[in-house]
Amino acid sequence: RCFRIELGEIEAALEQHPDVQESVVIAQTDKPCNVRLVAYIVSDFMPERIPYQSTCLAELDGKTIKLRTEDISKSGVGLVEIPITLSKDQHIRLYLQLPGENEKRWLNGTVSWSHLQQAGIQFQLTPTEQTILDQSVEYSQQGFLKIWQRTVTKNLCHYLKKKLPDYMVPYRFVLLEALPLTPNGKIDRQALEQLSV
């Protein structure tokens, strides 16, 4: 049987979730009365940092020590197993292998926070180094986000089933950093449909 589906009602229910900033739901029809709903979500679910465990070397005040990375982002790295005390804004050079790369490289940074045997390092990179880091993190995010998306999909489905009939719960959720816009500033639904192909 064909059911009446209100896309705006699904979007409103999604946006009531505390971690969802924006949503757009599109109905894709593959045959009469067989509609598949796809929800595109801009959310706090999107992790800025991704897990990345690796050994590295740190050069501090003329000393070289062995450390481990915990996570990485386009702006910095988290370190663990630090045998010495680090000070905020202290300069540090790290010799590490970025995700998806074969070679290690030296990168400059400063300590943004330090607690017990952990610290956050804010990179200070040249434009070329920043481009390499951005590509490296994006490459690594692809695999991580597939796993992350399954978890988010399960949680959002469970959340929506409490608010909507089963036939109005999207079968797929796509996490985005931002919704694509047309030159006029409206949501580009055509671009969204191409993302789900």
Phi, psi and omega in degrees: 000148177274133178250149175278124182246124177259103182298322179298325179292322178293316179298318179296320179294318178298318184286352172281343178292134185297339182262359181259122179271313180217154176210151172223132178246132180239137177265122177250124182256123177258340171201163184308134178062017174238088183257133175250128181264134176239127179254129176255124190239131165257121193214157170290352177294334184294115181284136175280323182254145177240148178300137177204096180265122182201154174275151177209168174250145176236135177251115182230124176048043177081358178253146177246128179231154179267132180226178175233142173273151179248317179206169183214152174220183179286353181243346183185189183219148174261135181244149176226171179060043181273118185278355181232168178273131177254148179253144177304139180072007177290137178287142179214143171245132180245137175250101185217162177261121180284154179305134177080358179256157181264336185250149173275158179213154176275131177230139179271151177195181174229155179284119179267333174201157179208133179208127183053237181256027180233155177203154173252132181247126175266119180291148171236095191246155170287162177305321179295315179297321180296319178298317179297316179297314180303313180295321181296313181293319178299319178300314182290326181296328185304310179292318180296319183292333176297315178293315181300319182295323177298319179294315180297316179302314179300315181294317181290323176300313179300317180297314183290329180296339176281342187247335188228158173295154183306322183290349178259004177271121181303147178275344182217142176238131179244120180274132181230152174284329178201151176283138178291140182241151173282170177302336179276358178087008177266161180295129181273090184293329178295318177295323178297316181299326179290333178292333184267002178286000000 
